[in-house]
């Protein structure tokens, strides 16, 4: 199960994965733009607002009801997402509705109405989304951590924007942003499921043949500099203290990226993981604990996230570093992780929707999506020795930054 890459007539790339035996098809469109492209404070939230607005109506589906019904009346679903580096529109439909799937993508990408009256009402929805995010301890802490760690770099910009920036947003801003970033040389398309690749390419070419290139590409000129401050302590009225141990990762090779994903799995995947055993089973300090690796385009983060009522975060830091140090030598844990990761890979390509969603991330952060056989080969090539080298290089005391969110009391 591998991706087949092709170039469309307009110059866009498209990745296709035939998945025989299924009765569905999932299609998606990646736009390489996110909150990191909003260089002025007044523009915060533009990429996310522009993702919302096509759902209010397009040229051929002038309201939300008609646009939604077009997909839902045949049993399909659709949605979109925005983060710091990308925007992604997607849908999933019965395999015989491939053209409907592509037509919907064309409508939301190329023909949004962007009416002032729709923007007025959608702002209220975005305000609710911002409030929900601020009330969610994990989301609030994640947003605060990026602000602390990235300072004035665009990676610190809030994806949802601020109440002030959304309040002052106007349709002209959306139109200009759309012209800058929505176009053939900034699109990447995906299709997976019960498909014939020649037919997919033909239908995409028909619908996007007149798509023009964007005014400017998505480069962000701001060079990242690590913060001088090593610990950031903030106060919020939560019941628990939240601790984030962060290690900056400069863009590594594809093989090193895979190995860092692998080590994150070694540390915290499952109840037998070293972090879970140390913090919950042995010390009873947490309900759950997680580590994860966010690759990023120009600066990645390896992160350990902890919520606890134990207030000595210096001790938490020490315990975490000890677990990291022990785990990099743990051959038994390494072997079990490789067995588990390869087993999970067997399920990774069962869903066309999950397949294109992961492919869109890989296209941005890994350079291109990978299929089953390539991922399997790269996982099999990971050695405990390569894990140790990466841990020594990145996950050390000198490269450690702490984010602390303390309860008020």
N, C-alpha and C positions, 0 to 999 in steps of 0.2 A: 504494500500500500504506500505508494510514493506520489508526490505531487508532480504534475506535468506543468511546466511553465511555458507560457506563450506570450507573444507581443500582439496587442491589438492594433488595429489600423491607426488609431489615434496616438499610439505610443505607450499607452498604459500597459502595465504587466498584469497578467492574470494567472492564477495558480488553480489547477483543477485536480481533483482526486476522485476517480471513479470508484464507487463502493458497491460492487455487484451484490445483488440479493436484497437490497433495500428498496423501499417504495417511496422514498422521500428525497428531496434535494434542498440544500441550504446554500444560499448565496450571500456574499457580503462585500462591502466596499470600505476600504481603509483610506482615510484622508490623513496625511502625515502632518497633523496640526493639533495642538492642545494648549493648555494654559501656559506652557513655557514660551509660546509665541506671542503672548500678550505682554508687550514690553513696557507699556505705560499703565500706571495704576488705574486710570479711568477705563481701561480696556479689560480689566480683570473679569472673567466669566464670559467673555465674548464667544469663545469656541464652544463652551457648553450651551449657551443660549442659542447659538446657531444650530446646534444639534437638535434642540427642542423644537425650533420653529417650523421645520418642514412638516411635522406631524399636525400642525394647525391647518394645513392646506397647501396644495400645489396647483399648477396650471390646469391640469386635467382632473384633479380631485380637489375642488375648491374649499372643502371643509374637512374637519377631523373625522367625521362619521364616514364620509365616502372613501377617504384614504384608508381608514382602518378596515372598513367592510370589504374592500377590494382584496385584502389578504385573508381576513377572518372568515369570509363567507365560504371558502373552500377548505376550511380547517387548519389554516396556517397561523403563524404568529410572526411578529416583527418587533424590533426594538433598535436602540442605538445606545452608545456609551461614549463618554469623553473622559480622558485623563490628561496627564501632563504632556504626553508625547503623541497622542493619536486620538482620532475620532473614528468610530466604526458603526456603520449601519448594516443591519442583517435581517434576514428572514428565513423561514423554513416552511416548505410547502410540499404537497404531493408531487411526485416526480413528473407527472404529466402537466404540471403548472409552471414549468421552468420559465417560459416567456413572461408569465405574470410576475414571477420573482424578479427578473431582470428589469421589467418595465417599472416596477415599484421603486427599485434602486435608482433608476434614471430620474424618476419624478422627484424623489426627495433630494437627490444631489443637484440636479440641473434646473428644476422648475419650482423651487419653493416660492410661495407668494410673498412672504415677508411683509405682511400688512401691519400698519401701526396699531390698528384695533386689536389684532391678535397678540402683538407684543405686550400691550397693556395688560391683558388678561394672563398671559403666560408669565409675566413678572411675578404675579401673585403665587403661582405654582413654584417658581424658583426660590422665592422667599421661604416657602414652606420646606423646600428641600434643604436650604441653608440651615433653617432652624432645627430640622431633624438631624442634620449632621452635627450641629453643635451640642445637641442633647445626647448623642451617641458617644460614650467614652472612648471607644476605639477610634472612631473617625475623627473626633476632636483631637485626640492625642496624636494621631498620624499627621494631621494638618499642622498642628503646633510643632511637631518634631521637624517637619520640613522647613518651617519658618525659621526655627532656631538654627538648623544645620546649614541651610543654604543662604541665609541672610538676604542680600540684594540680588542674588542670582535668580533668573526666571523660574528655576525649578521650585522656588519657594512660593510662587504665586498660587493662590487657592483656585482649584478647578471650578468651583461653583461661583467664584467671584465674591464680592462683599455686598452688603445691603446697599451701600452708597453707589458702587459701580453699576449694579443692576438697576437701581432706581434711575440713574442718569443715562442708561443705555437707550439708544434710539435706532430706528430702522436704517438710517444712513450708515451707522457703524456696522450693522449686520451685512448690508449690501457690499460695503467696501471690504470687509473681512472675507466674505464669500468670493469676491473677485480675486483676492490675493491668494487664497489657499485651495479653493475648490476648482480643480481642473485636471486635464488628462495627465500632465506630468507630475501630479501630486496624488493620483489615485493608484491604488492597487486593488484588484478584484480577486474574489475567491469563489469557488463552487465545488461542492462535494456531495456525493450521494449517487443515486442511480442515474448517471449522466453519460453521454457520449461527448467527448471533448471537442470534436469538430463541430458538433451541433451547438455546444455551449459558446464556443468562440464566435460562431456565426451570429448567434442571437445577441451577444454582447456587442459585437461590431455594428450590428444594425441599430441598436439603441443608442450607442455612444459615438457614432461615427462623426458627429459634428461638434463633439466636445473640444473646447479650446484649452490651451495651456494656461496656467495661472500667471499672475503678474509677477509674483516673487516666490521663491522656494522657502523652505521652512528653517533655514539656518538661524541659529541664535548666537550672536557675536560675543555674548558675555562669557569671559573665561572664568572658570570656577576656581576659587581659592578656599582652602579649608579654613574653618573658623579657628581663631586663636583660643577662644573659650572652649574648655573641655567638658564642662558640666552645665546644664541648663535646668533650673528649677522653677516651675510655675505652680500656681495655686488654682484649684478648681473645686467646687463643692460636690465631690464624689465621695463615695464611701471607702474606696480603696486607693492606694498609691499605685500609679502606673510608672513602670520603669522601661525605658528603651535603651538597649546597648547597641550602638551603631558603629559600624566599621565602613569607611569609604573604600570603594573598589573602583580604581581607574579601569577604563574599558579594556578587558583582557581578551585573549584569543577565544575562539568558539569553544575549543577544548577546555579551557580554564573556566569559562562560563558554565559549561555542563558539569564540571567537577565541583564548582561552588554550589550549584543547585543540589548536587549529590550530597555534599557535606551538610547542607541545611537539613536534608532528609535524615542523614545519620544522627544529627543532634536532637531533632524534635518530632519525628514522625512516629506516632503511635505511643501507647502507654509503656512500651518497653524501651523507649528512647532515653538517652542519658539525662537530658534536661528534665523530663517528666519524672524519672525515677529519683533524681536528686532533689528537686524542688517540691514535688508533691508526695511521693511515696516515702522518702526518707525524712524530709524536714516538715512536711505538711504546711507549706507556705503559700501554695497556690491551688486554684482549681484547675487551671490549664496554663501552659506555657508554649510559646511558638517561636521558631526562627524562620526567616525567609530571606531570599535574595532577590532584590529588585535591580535588574541589570542597568536600566537607564541608558540614555544615548551617550552622554558625555561624562557621567559620574554615577556609579551604582552604589547601592547600600546593602550591606549584609546586616540584618537586624534581629535582635532577640527581644521579644515583647513579653512583659510580665505584669500581671495585676495582683497585688498582694496587700495585706494589712500590716505586714512586717516593714517597719519604717527605716531600717538601717540599709540604705541603698549601697553603701560602701561594701557591706558584707555580701549583698546580692551580686555586685560586680565581681568580687573575689571568687565567689562560688561559681559564677558563670565562666570566668576565665579558666578556673581549674577544670571544669567539665570540658571545655573546648580542648584544653591541653591533653587531657586523658583520652578523649575521643579520637584525636588524630592518630593515636597509636593502637586503637582498638580493632584488631584484625577480625575478631568475631563479629563485632557490630558492622564493620565494613562489608564482610561477606553476606551477612543477613540483609543489609540495605541493598546491596546489588541484586540479590535474589528477589527482594520485594519490589524494587523499582522496575526490574525487567518484567515481573509479573503484572504490575500495574500498567505497564506499557501495552500489554495485550488487550487491555480494555479501552485504551486512549482513543482508538479510532473507530469505536462502535457507533458514535453519533456524528452525523454530518455537521450538525450545529456546533458541537464542541470542537470538531476538527477545524472548521474555518475560524472559530474564535481564537483558538490557540495559534493557528497559522498567522493570524493578523498580528499577534504579539511577537511571534518569532520573526516576522518580516521586518518589524521595527527594531527589535532588540538584538536579534541574532544575525540579521542581514538577509535572511530568507527562511521560509518555512521548511521543516524537515519531515520526511515521511518515516514510517515505522522502521524500515531496515537501517536507514542512516542513524536514527536515534539509538537503535539497538547496538549498532557497531560502536558508537561513541561511548555509550555507557559501559560496554564490555571492555573498552580500552582504558577506562579510569583505573588508576592504581592507588594503593594506599600511600605510596611514595609521593605521587603527584598531589594528593590531598595534603600531606604534611607540608610540602613546599608552599602551597597556597595559604594554608593556615598560618605558617610562620611569616609569610609576606604581608598578609592583610589583617588577620584576626589576632592582633597583639595589643598590648597595653598602650603603646605609642599611638596607635591608630584608633583608639577607642574613644567614643564620645557618648556621654550620658544625657538622656532626656528624662526628667523627673516631673511628674504631675502629682503634686501633694494635695491631699484633702485639706480643706480650710481648718479643720479642727485636728 
